[in-house]
């Protein structure tokens, strides 16, 4: 049986400061480093065949800490910008609370959570899905069909796009989907690549 662990990076410095991060390469906060270590503890007993991650350091560092914690620092790792966070455009670096005061809570929630509405100069979740899902289908799913155990360390929105596909969520359901930092989400698949179960560890 194939297993896939989705792991959003630990808290970043800009998560801590409540800023829109997007493609800005912000490091983990001290809490984020601790969250990555805790994720490693939860994943003890797993033997991963390979790992996939974005090109952003907060995801790379989370993955490195986890693999060291479970004693597997040298497995094959593929990095690709297809798994990057959604690009927040003009909002990148802005404080979320201040942005909500300026544009209204409802508008900021739409920019953050909706499927097909882009923030100014940025990507919608749909745009993020259009790069993350083909990458998953081409580069990751074939290993799952072979029965491998895989970990993906990525970001809130690239992982929301994957979960939306794996769980067959509607555009309305994905609005309420939030993936917490540093919490491993385990999927189990049958031989055809169909999801059998999923749960947070």
N, C-alpha and C positions, 0 to 999 in steps of 0.2 A: 504493500500500500504506500503510495506516494504521500509525502507530507511537505507542506509549504508554511513557513513562518514569515509573516509580514511584521516588520518592526519599524515604527516611526522613530526617528532619532530622538535621543534625550533632549531635554530642554536646552534651547540655544540662548545665547546672550540676549538676542532680540525677542525671543519668547518671553524671557524674564522681564524685559523692558516694555512688553506689550506693543511691539512694533511689527508692521508688515515686513516680512523678510524676503520671500520669493527667491530670486536667483542670487541675492547678495550672499557672499560666502562668509557667514557668521559662525564663530566657534561655539562649542558647547559651553554652557554655564557650569559652575561647580555642581549644581543640582543635576544638570544633564549628564555629567560624568558619573555621578552616583546612580542615576536612573539606568544608564547603560550597564553598570556593574550589577545592578539588581536584575536586569534582564538576563545577563549572563548566568546569574544564580538560578533563575527560573528555567533556563535552557540546559542546565546540567543534565547529562544523560542522553541528549540529542547528539547524533553524529551526522553532520551535514556533508553532502557530497560537493556542494559548490555554493557560492554566494553571489548576489547581484546587488549593486548599489548605484546611487547617483554619482555625479562628479563633485558634489558639494561636501566640504570637509565635515560638517556636522553629522552627516549620514556615514561617511567613511570612518570617522573616529568612533561612532557608536558601534559599528560593525567590528572594528579592530578590538575594542574593549571586550565585546561579547565573545569573539572567537578566542581571545587570550584567556578569558575566564573559563571557557569550557575545554581549553587545551587543544584547540584546533586552529592555530594562527596561520597555517600554510595551505589551507584549501584554496582551490581556484576561485578568484574573485574577478567579476566583470563589472566595470564602471561605465555608465552611459548616461548622457544628459537626458535621454528619454525618460529616465526615472526621477529627474529633477522636480523640485517643488514647482507649482504653477508660478508663472512670472506675473508679479503684481503690478508691473508698470509704474504709473505715477504714484502709487501708494507705497512703494518700497521705501522703508526707512521711517514712514510716518507712524505716529502713535495711534493705536486703534481707537482709544477712547476719545482723543482729540478729533480724529477723523469722523467718529460717530456724532460728535457735537456739531461739526461743520456740515455734514451731509444727512444726518439723521440715522438713528439706530436701524431702521428698516432697510434703508439703502445699503448700509455697510453690511448688514446680514446677507442681503442679496448678492453683493459682490463677493463675500466670503464663502457662502454656502450653496448658492444656486448652481444649476448645471450649465446654463448656456448664456449667462450674462457676464460680460468682461468688465473688469475694473478699467478705468481710463488708462489706455496704453498697455494693457496687460492681457493675460490669457483667462478664459473661462475654464471651468472644470471640463467642459466638453473639449476644449483645445488641448488640455493636459491629457485627457483620455485618448485623443487622437494620436498622441505620440507614445504614451505608456502602454496602451493595449496592444498595438501591433508588435511592439518590442516584446511584451509578455508572450504573445502567441508564437512569435518566431524564435525567440532566444531562450525562453524559460519553460514554457509548457512542454516542449518535446522531452525535456529531462524528467518532468513529472510523469509523463506517459510511460517513461522507462522505469518508473518506480523510485526515483531518487528523492532525497530529502534536501530541500532548498531553503535558504533564508534570503529575504529581500530586505535590506535596510534602506529606507527612503523617507518620504515626507508626507505630511498630512493629506495633501491633495492628490499626489500621484498614487498614494495608497487608497484614498477614497475612490479614485477612478477604477482601481483594480477590484476593490470590495464591491462597488456598484455592479461590476460585471459578474463577479463570482457569486454574489448573493441575488443577482437579478433584481436590483432595486430600481424603482421608477424615479423619474426626475423629482417627484414630490418627496419620495422617501429619502433620497440622498441629501435633501436640504437639512435634515436633522442628524445626519451622520457625522460624528466627530471621532477621530482616532486619537487616543491619548498618547503622549510622548512616553517612550520607553516601555511600552506594554506589548509583549509578544502575542500575536494573534495567529493561532494554529489552524490551518485547513488540512483536511485529510481527503484524499481522492481515490476513486476506484481506478481500474486499469485503463479506462477510456478517457480519464481526465475529468470525470464528473465529480463535483463536490459531494462528499458523504457527510461531513460535519465540520463545524468551526467553533472555536471558543478562545477566549483570552486565557492565557496561562497565569 
